[in-house]
Every structure is written in structure tokens, then in C-alpha cells.
Amino acid sequence: MSEGNPNITDLSDQNRPSKLGERYSELYDNQWTDAFEVLTEKFDQDDKEAIEVLRIILLALTSKKYGNNV
């Protein structure tokens, strides 16, 4: 019944939108915050510089996993 039906969410799909949102939220709450603090406190970067470094890292990791389609 759900196969091929875009209106029914496949709860076993680990890449469904709600799961992706949950993973990015966890990434922000945990690793992103820690990395941001290290960049700003130990490497004396301002907020914009630290955010740009983290953005580049996130894009690199995403493109490595999913290809250059990001």
C-alpha cells in the first residue's frame, strides 16, 4: 500500500526528512558547539570565521558521502 505512494512516510527510511533533521540537530547540539568553542577560544577566530570553517567542513563531508550534488 505504501510502496510508490509519496503521501505515506516509510518509517524505516533513515534518510527521511524528520530523521535528517534530527541528526543535524544532534550534530549542532553536540559536535558543532564544541568545535565552535575550540575555534573561537583556542584558535582566536571570530564568530564569522569559525562558522565559515565549520560550514566548509560540513559541505566537504556531505559531498564526500553524497557526491558533488550538494
C-alpha positions as CSV (number, residue, x, y, z in Angstrom):
1,M,0.0,0.0,0.0
2,S,2.8,2.5,0.9
3,E,5.1,1.3,-1.9
4,G,5.4,4.1,-4.5
5,N,2.9,6.3,-2.6
6,P,4.6,9.7,-1.9
7,N,2.0,10.5,0.7
8,I,2.9,7.8,3.1
9,T,6.2,8.0,5.1
10,D,8.4,5.0,5.2
11,L,9.4,4.9,8.9
12,S,12.2,2.5,8.3
13,D,13.9,5.1,5.9
14,Q,16.9,6.5,7.9
15,N,17.1,9.4,5.4
16,R,13.5,10.6,5.7
17,P,13.2,14.4,6.4
18,S,12.4,14.1,10.1
19,K,15.4,11.7,10.7
20,L,17.8,14.0,8.8
21,G,16.6,17.0,10.8
22,E,17.1,15.0,14.0
23,R,20.7,14.1,13.0
24,Y,21.6,17.7,12.1
25,S,20.1,18.9,15.3
26,E,22.2,16.4,17.3
27,L,25.2,17.5,15.3
28,Y,24.6,21.1,16.2
29,D,23.9,20.5,19.8
30,N,27.0,18.3,20.4
31,Q,29.9,18.4,17.9
32,W,29.2,21.8,16.3
33,T,29.0,23.7,19.6
34,D,32.2,22.0,20.9
35,A,34.1,22.7,17.6
36,F,32.9,26.3,17.6
37,E,34.2,26.9,21.1
38,V,37.6,25.4,20.2
39,L,37.8,27.6,17.1
40,T,36.9,30.8,18.9
41,E,38.7,30.2,22.2
42,K,41.9,28.2,21.3
43,F,42.4,29.5,17.7
44,D,41.2,33.0,18.4
45,Q,38.8,33.1,15.5
46,D,35.9,35.5,15.5
47,D,32.4,34.0,15.2
48,K,32.1,34.5,11.4
49,E,35.5,32.8,10.8
50,A,34.6,29.9,13.0
51,I,31.2,29.5,11.3
52,E,32.8,29.5,7.8
53,V,35.3,26.8,8.8
54,L,32.5,24.6,10.1
55,R,30.4,25.3,7.0
56,I,33.3,24.2,4.8
57,I,33.8,21.0,6.8
58,L,30.1,20.2,6.7
59,L,30.0,20.7,2.9
60,A,33.1,18.6,2.4
61,L,31.8,15.7,4.5
62,T,28.4,15.9,2.8
63,S,29.8,16.0,-0.7
64,K,32.1,13.0,0.1
65,K,29.1,11.0,1.3
66,Y,26.6,12.1,-1.4
67,G,28.8,13.2,-4.2
68,N,29.1,16.7,-5.6
69,N,25.3,17.1,-5.9
70,V,25.1,19.3,-2.7
